């Protein structure tokens, strides 16, 4: 697919919902889900309800979280950091990371990968039982 300017409304991207070893989270990958002509970057929006989480994992592609709303703790290579709406988090290549909503309102964040498609990202899960499952975060 050749890259060209692309506009896609978030509600046009299919929603995925997890409630298993990977976490308790929903997300939509709007750009770079294998259906849009993109290059070098892909992105989407994740929603984590109070008490929800994304299990620790790592991948080759660098990633950015831009927290839009809510309060959370993001773990980067074992170190916990509190983040809230307005915070940006850079996740280097192969840095173990996970996030959990510690607030009483939904956590909403934009995720961006430095890769053509989320389908190109290979995930390594830190928790047993989730190593065979792919993730867009």
Kinemage of the C-alpha trace (Angstrom):
@kinemage 1
@onewidth
@group {chain A} dominant
@subgroup {mainchain}
@vectorlist {calphas} color= white
{ca unk a 1} P 0.000 0.000 0.000
{ca unk a 2} L 1.384 3.420 -0.950
{ca unk a 3} L 1.271 6.061 1.756
{ca unk a 4} L -0.900 9.085 1.101
{ca unk a 5} L -2.704 11.642 3.255
{ca unk a 6} L -5.377 9.819 5.229
{ca unk a 7} L -8.313 10.882 7.382
{ca unk a 8} L -10.204 8.269 9.346
{ca unk a 9} L -12.750 8.912 12.037
{ca unk a 10} L -12.132 6.944 15.197
{ca unk a 11} L -15.675 5.530 15.229
{ca unk a 12} L -14.933 3.947 11.812
{ca unk a 13} L -12.156 1.811 13.312
{ca unk a 14} L -13.293 -1.474 14.873
{ca unk a 15} L -13.248 -1.551 18.667
{ca unk a 16} L -11.374 -4.341 20.393
{ca unk a 17} L -12.146 -5.170 24.014
{ca unk a 18} L -9.965 -7.313 26.262
{ca unk a 19} L -10.680 -8.735 29.669
{ca unk a 20} L -8.020 -11.425 30.018
{ca unk a 21} L -4.281 -11.882 30.770
{ca unk a 22} L -3.453 -8.919 28.507
{ca unk a 23} L -5.523 -6.536 30.611
{ca unk a 24} L -8.913 -4.924 30.949
{ca unk a 25} L -8.983 -2.343 28.144
{ca unk a 26} L -10.672 -1.301 24.908
{ca unk a 27} L -9.029 0.380 21.932
{ca unk a 28} L -9.410 1.448 18.309
{ca unk a 29} L -6.441 1.665 15.921
{ca unk a 30} L -7.501 4.390 13.490
{ca unk a 31} L -4.329 4.695 11.417
{ca unk a 32} L -2.134 1.694 10.635
{ca unk a 33} L -4.474 -1.229 11.309
{ca unk a 34} L -3.801 -2.813 7.918
{ca unk a 35} L -6.659 -1.009 6.159
{ca unk a 36} L -5.200 2.501 5.854
{ca unk a 37} L -2.344 3.519 3.510
{ca unk a 38} L 0.286 4.595 6.040
{ca unk a 39} L 4.049 4.726 6.459
{ca unk a 40} L 6.346 5.099 9.465
{ca unk a 41} L 3.607 5.733 12.083
{ca unk a 42} L 0.374 4.177 13.295
{ca unk a 43} L -1.959 5.312 16.058
{ca unk a 44} L -5.187 4.810 17.914
{ca unk a 45} L -7.017 5.527 21.150
{ca unk a 46} L -7.297 3.291 24.216
{ca unk a 47} L -9.884 3.512 26.986
{ca unk a 48} L -9.241 1.977 30.394
{ca unk a 49} L -12.050 2.087 32.954
{ca unk a 50} L -11.298 2.626 36.657
{ca unk a 51} L -9.398 -0.404 37.942
{ca unk a 52} L -8.522 -1.468 34.375
{ca unk a 53} L -4.989 -2.158 33.153
{ca unk a 54} L -2.698 -3.224 30.329
{ca unk a 55} L -0.252 -6.002 31.252
{ca unk a 56} L 3.510 -5.391 31.097
{ca unk a 57} L 5.012 -6.136 27.704
{ca unk a 58} L 7.705 -4.991 25.294
{ca unk a 59} L 8.217 -4.629 21.546
{ca unk a 60} L 10.831 -3.370 19.086
{ca unk a 61} L 8.820 -0.362 17.859
{ca unk a 62} L 9.164 2.787 20.001
{ca unk a 63} L 5.820 4.075 21.258
{ca unk a 64} L 4.281 7.231 22.709
{ca unk a 65} L 1.283 7.482 25.030
{ca unk a 66} L -0.462 10.846 25.120
{ca unk a 67} L -2.796 10.764 28.123
{ca unk a 68} L -5.951 12.718 27.326
{ca unk a 69} L -8.017 12.187 30.484
{ca unk a 70} L -7.798 10.323 33.742
{ca unk a 71} L -5.176 9.273 36.272
{ca unk a 72} L -2.885 6.257 35.977
{ca unk a 73} L 0.378 4.627 36.903
{ca unk a 74} L 2.594 3.671 33.985
{ca unk a 75} L 5.423 1.229 34.648
{ca unk a 76} L 8.599 1.633 32.580
{ca unk a 77} L 11.260 -1.065 33.067
{ca unk a 78} L 9.940 -1.739 36.580
{ca unk a 79} L 9.719 1.899 37.684
{ca unk a 80} L 6.256 3.343 38.388
{ca unk a 81} L 5.266 6.867 37.326
{ca unk a 82} L 1.989 8.653 37.965
{ca unk a 83} L 0.470 10.241 34.845
{ca unk a 84} L -2.705 12.215 34.237
{ca unk a 85} L -4.463 14.031 31.419
{ca unk a 86} L -1.890 16.137 29.549
{ca unk a 87} L 1.065 13.805 30.176
{ca unk a 88} L 3.093 12.344 27.324
{ca unk a 89} L 5.119 9.141 27.782
{ca unk a 90} L 7.917 8.071 25.426
{ca unk a 91} L 8.534 4.314 25.470
{ca unk a 92} L 11.874 3.362 23.856
{ca unk a 93} L 12.378 0.194 21.846
{ca unk a 94} L 12.175 -2.954 24.022
{ca unk a 95} L 11.335 -1.026 27.213
{ca unk a 96} L 8.987 -3.114 29.353
{ca unk a 97} L 5.815 -1.119 29.966
{ca unk a 98} L 2.280 -1.407 31.262
{ca unk a 99} L -0.363 0.947 32.604
{ca unk a 100} L -3.216 0.839 35.112
{ca unk a 101} L -6.017 3.273 35.789
{ca unk a 102} L -5.732 4.423 39.412
{ca unk a 103} L -8.419 7.083 39.196
{ca unk a 104} L -12.190 7.017 39.508
{ca unk a 105} L -12.864 8.135 35.919
{ca unk a 106} L -12.005 6.499 32.577
{ca unk a 107} L -8.428 6.836 31.348
{ca unk a 108} L -8.199 7.787 27.682
{ca unk a 109} L -4.909 7.844 25.813
{ca unk a 110} L -3.603 8.093 22.278
{ca unk a 111} L -0.944 5.539 21.357
{ca unk a 112} L 1.499 6.024 18.481
{ca unk a 113} L 3.980 3.461 17.185
{ca unk a 114} L 6.997 4.215 15.008
{ca unk a 115} L 6.085 1.554 12.429
{ca unk a 116} L 3.962 1.284 9.290
{ca unk a 117} L 1.265 -0.893 10.852
{ca unk a 118} L 0.308 -2.245 14.247
{ca unk a 119} L 0.253 -5.625 12.467
{ca unk a 120} L 4.068 -5.385 12.158
{ca unk a 121} L 4.617 -5.115 15.925
{ca unk a 122} L 5.732 -8.309 17.684
{ca unk a 123} L 4.886 -8.379 21.389
{ca unk a 124} L 6.644 -10.089 24.241
{ca unk a 125} L 4.366 -10.354 27.289
{ca unk a 126} L 5.960 -10.330 30.733
{ca unk a 127} L 3.218 -12.317 32.465
{ca unk a 128} L 2.785 -16.061 31.968
{ca unk a 129} L -0.184 -17.112 29.851
{ca unk a 130} L -0.208 -14.099 27.551
{ca unk a 131} L 2.932 -14.775 25.500
{ca unk a 132} L 0.994 -16.069 22.473
{ca unk a 133} L -1.381 -13.100 22.283
{ca unk a 134} L -0.782 -10.039 20.091
{ca unk a 135} L -1.512 -6.481 21.244
{ca unk a 136} L -1.701 -3.045 19.646
{ca unk a 137} L -0.370 -1.320 22.741
